Amino acid sequence: MAGWSVQDIPDQGGRIAVVTGANSGLGLATSRELARRGAHVVLACRSEERGARARDRILGEIPDAQVELRALDLGRLESVREFADSYGHERLDLLINNAGVMALPHGRTADGFETQFGVNHLGHFALTGLLLPLLLKTPGARIVTVSSTMHSVANIDINDLNSERRYSRWLAYARSKTANLLFTHELARRLGATGSDVVAAAAHPGYAATNLQTKGPRMERRKAAELFMQIGNRFFAQSAEAGARPILYAATAPGVEPDSFTGPSFADWRGSPAKSRRAKWTLNDTAGERLWAESERLTGVTYDALKV
């Protein structure tokens, strides 16, 4: 793993990848490198206009890239189901659960879930479950869910998953990122119990400059906070391209272990991919099972293929 770079990505010819949030930042960088290595990449984007610009950027750099744009709003379960129903391919080699929101003012998704929990976790839980039959029948498939070092700030509150008792933007974000890791942990456990070779792993970008940092302050018109984030992105963060390396490693490198968590090597901040630290609560089987049960209840998506 030491010194790994995007040049080490194996040939992806013949493989199909779905990348959520592919219109900018980590998703765009991940999609571009997978396409560069020959993968057919489905750009799953909430905004078709921004998605079209991303597709054109990739094609402008890689004229023979195989990329297609598909609408996906993780904040609407109806959109998630429509995406899965109309997917149209007979295989799925890589599912990159990348899209997310961070530290937003309190809000709710179209289905009434707290926005960060609904988009970051429930949307991806539903998407993965609906696409799982294709993943299970594709040899060597992988599911990579993007979390954050911020998960270490807070465990989930199974009795208040939607932050109905009180809301703190950063606490809700941290809990959604813990949910990402608990989901990966439980998914890997269930896949293993069925004998499937599908690998469920997690990754994080460290501190990477994307539009996540500035969106929340901009929505609330907190100019000072937005400026602070912009300064941090400019002088302290690594690029989105560098931040995508742990994701690409988890998605393509040989020997990636189920339930592994990959991040930057230097202080979980920047550098080449390496095994990342994670809070002990993200490895708790009981918590993973309870979150899974609640996620199935809230989304209506059941993982029947993994029942033994």
Rosetta blueprint (number, residue, H / E / L):
1 M L
2 A L
3 G L
4 W L
5 S L
6 V H
7 Q H
8 D H
9 I L
10 P L
11 D L
12 Q L
13 G L
14 G L
15 R L
16 I E
17 A E
18 V E
19 V E
20 T E
21 G L
22 A L
23 N L
24 S L
25 G H
26 L H
27 G H
28 L H
29 A H
30 T H
31 S H
32 R H
33 E H
34 L H
35 A H
36 R H
37 R L
38 G L
39 A L
40 H E
41 V E
42 V E
43 L E
44 A E
45 C E
46 R L
47 S L
48 E H
49 E H
50 R H
51 G H
52 A H
53 R H
54 A H
55 R H
56 D H
57 R H
58 I H
59 L H
60 G H
61 E H
62 I L
63 P L
64 D L
65 A L
66 Q E
67 V E
68 E E
69 L E
70 R E
71 A E
72 L L
73 D L
74 L L
75 G L
76 R L
77 L H
78 E H
79 S H
80 V H
81 R H
82 E H
83 F H
84 A H
85 D H
86 S L
87 Y L
88 G L
89 H L
90 E L
91 R L
92 L L
93 D L
94 L E
95 L E
96 I E
97 N E
98 N L
99 A L
100 G L
101 V L
102 M L
103 A L
104 L L
105 P L
106 H L
107 G L
108 R E
109 T L
110 A L
111 D L
112 G L
113 F L
114 E E
115 T H
116 Q H
117 F H
118 G H
119 V H
120 N H
121 H H
122 L H
123 G H
124 H H
125 F H
126 A H
127 L H
128 T H
129 G H
130 L H
131 L H
132 L H
133 P H
134 L H
135 L H
136 L H
137 K L
138 T L
139 P L
140 G L
141 A L
142 R E
143 I E
144 V E
145 T E
146 V E
147 S L
148 S L
149 T H
150 M H
151 H H
152 S H
153 V H
154 A L
155 N L
156 I L
157 D L
158 I L
159 N L
160 D L
161 L L
162 N L
163 S L
164 E L
165 R L
166 R L
167 Y L
168 S L
169 R H
170 W H
171 L H
172 A H
173 Y H
174 A H
175 R H
176 S H
177 K H
178 T H
179 A H
180 N H
181 L H
182 L H
183 F H
184 T H
185 H H
186 E H
187 L H
188 A H
189 R H
190 R H
191 L H
192 G H
193 A H
194 T H
195 G L
196 S L
197 D L
198 V L
199 V E
200 A E
201 A E
202 A E
203 A E
204 H L
205 P L
206 G L
207 Y L
208 A E
209 A L
210 T L
211 N L
212 L H
213 Q H
214 T H
215 K H
216 G H
217 P H
218 R H
219 M H
220 E L
221 R L
222 R L
223 K H
224 A H
225 A H
226 E H
227 L H
228 F H
229 M H
230 Q H
231 I H
232 G H
233 N H
234 R H
235 F H
236 F L
237 A L
238 Q E
239 S L
240 A H
241 E H
242 A H
243 G H
244 A L
245 R H
246 P H
247 I H
248 L H
249 Y H
250 A H
251 A H
252 T H
253 A L
254 P L
255 G L
256 V L
257 E L
258 P L
259 D L
260 S L
261 F E
262 T E
263 G E
264 P E
265 S E
266 F E
267 A L
268 D L
269 W L
270 R E
271 G E
272 S E
273 P E
274 A E
275 K E
276 S L
277 R L
278 R L
279 A L
280 K H
281 W H
282 T H
283 L H
284 N L
285 D H
286 T H
287 A H
288 G H
289 E H
290 R H
291 L H
292 W H
293 A H
294 E H
295 S H
296 E H
297 R H
298 L H
299 T H
300 G L
301 V L
302 T L
303 Y L
304 D H
305 A H
306 L H
307 K L
308 V L
